[in-house]
């Protein structure tokens, strides 16, 4: 009989800590050497990632970087408070200066998506191991260049697709999928029905003196400034990312690939667009369906930023269908539903409130995701220490990211696409192949896997 997770935590936080370490490949706290760590992008999730790392390993914070001086100073104060030290953390407005002067061993990248590739590659070249948020890139060749850099310079790169380190989903993979309870699997459904498309229409305005908007924009197109881009406004624009497909689908698609051991799809097709009239500036799709096809298996994605969820219990989720049963999974829970009259299995997400009471005081923390991120950090550190590949290695992050980007390209072109990762081209489609690389704004130069 399986042990209830919440009861497990109440009964023994020490055992939970041991379980977490073992799941990450670590066996004792003393195994973790102190590392010199820097953070690029000190907004909400950048700080969250750093706090999770600080909770599980000894760290020396050698630099923080942000183009918003107010955000940077706030982060410095919060991190100093966490460290319980008055020691001043070096602050930077240009990540290249941070890398050159501080020589960090580990760089966490929490900047907007359009910066991920350049900052990760430059960090790798400087000698650092990298933890980069998803999606890893805004175009396919950026991802190929990141993978090439990680391999050439022999650095560990962990991608922030922490569903691979989510305790209840680890259990579901082991006890449901790997144990064969689903039988033959031939269909997967993934979805996001959150109303998360920002439909605001703010006027153009002067750039505040504490924000380096040129540097914030970097290689992306320079839009007229219409307010601080932080905490989601930038996600309303394809100039800086890949919409809800690149933000939310990647998590679920990556989780499914991990659970089922899937690589590159054989073909990708997608339809959708902006279907609902609204007065906002946002140019990301409010409605989209994508099919990631494998041999005798289709993984189907659907998002809508309007209406109701098809299953209120699983508004952002995946459902894996086998001939013997169905597995529903999300960051909050999982349910196994057998096809016959067998026993249903339900598990909730793991919380670690008792073990990490400081979580309860952290602004905007995702309490349900914190244990997963801590395990993800431990796995990252173990990969560095043992010279191995982490659970969300850059190659896996690239496959999941690029597949979502290709879905957007399929929607744009109106036809299915087949990507060849060896030749780095869309098979038989010169137009789509040209779109694998976005133009960079001068003077920034697009990285290419052949010139790393």
C-alpha positions, 0 to 999 in steps of 0.5 A: 500500500502506497504511503500518503505523501502529506502524512509522510511529510508530517511524520518525518521531514528528515526522511523526506530530505533523504528521499529528495537527496536520493532522487537527485543522486545525492546521499549526504549534505557534505557532498556539496562543495560551496560554489560561486554563483551569479544570477542574470535576471533578478525578477520574480523567477530568477530570485525564486531559482536562486532562493531554492539553490540557496536552500539546498547547497552552500553558495557564495553569491558573487554577482547579480545582473539586471538592466532595471536598477530598482529591481536589482537593488531590491533583489540585492536586499532580499538576498542579503537578508536571506544570507544573513550578511551585510556583505555587499553583493557585486551588482551589474547592468551588463552580464558580460561584465559580470562574467568577465570580472567575477568568473562564477562557477554557476550562472542562473539565467532568469531573464526573458526568453529572447536573452536566454541563448546569448547569455547561456552561451557566453556563460558557458564560454566563460567556464560556468555551468548554467541553469537556464529557464525554459524555453531555452531559445526563441528560435531553433538555431539558437537552441542548436548553438546552446547545445553545441556550446555545452558539449564543446566546452564540457559544461553542465546545463540544466533547463528549468523544466522541473516537472522532471523533478516533481515528486508526485510525477516522479512517483507516477512515472515509476509506479504507473508508466514504467510499471506498465499499468497503462498498457500500450500507449497511443494517444496523449492530450496536453492543455492550458486553459488559463486566461493568461493572455494580457490584453492591455493597451497602454500608451507609449511613454518615456523610458524611466532613468533606472531602466536600460531599455536598449539592453533589455531589448538586446537582440530583439526588435525594439518596440516603443516603450509602453511600461515596465515589461516585467512579470508578464507584459513581455510575454504578450509579444512574439518579439520576445518569446513564442507565446503560450506554446513556448511558455506553457506547452513546453512544460507539459510536452517535456514532461510527457517526453520524459515519462514516455522516453520520447525524442524528436517528433517525426512531424509537427502540425499546428493551427490557431491564431487570434480568434477572439476580438480584443483591443489589446496590443498582444500578438500571441495566439489566444487559441492553438492546437498542435500535434506532435506525431510519433510512430503510432502515437500522437501528442496533442496540445490545446490552449485557449485563453477564453472559455472554460477548461474541458476538465476543471481538475486539470486546466494545465495538464497532460493525459496519457491514454493507454489501453489499460488505463489513463494517467492524468498529471499536472503540477498539482496532482496525478490520477491513474484511472484503470480501464477495468474495475481496478483501483484508482490512484490519486496523489497530490503535490508535495509541500515542504512547509515544515522543512522550509518555513521561509517559503511561507514568507516569500512574495509570490512563491509557487509553493507547489513548485518549490520542492520540485525546483529544489530537487532540480537544483540538487540534480544539477549540482550532482551532475556537476560533481559527477561530470554527468548529464542532468535530468533536464539536460540542454539537449532535452530542453532543446528538443522540447523548446524547438518542437514548440517553436516548430509548432508555431512555424507550422501554424504560420505556414499552414502545413506540417513540418519535419525537422532534421536535427542532424542537417538542422533543416526542415525536410523538403521545406526551404521556406521553413528552414529559413525561419529556423533563425530569427534576425537579430537587431544590430549590433548583436550577432546571432549564434550558430552551432557551426561557429561556436 
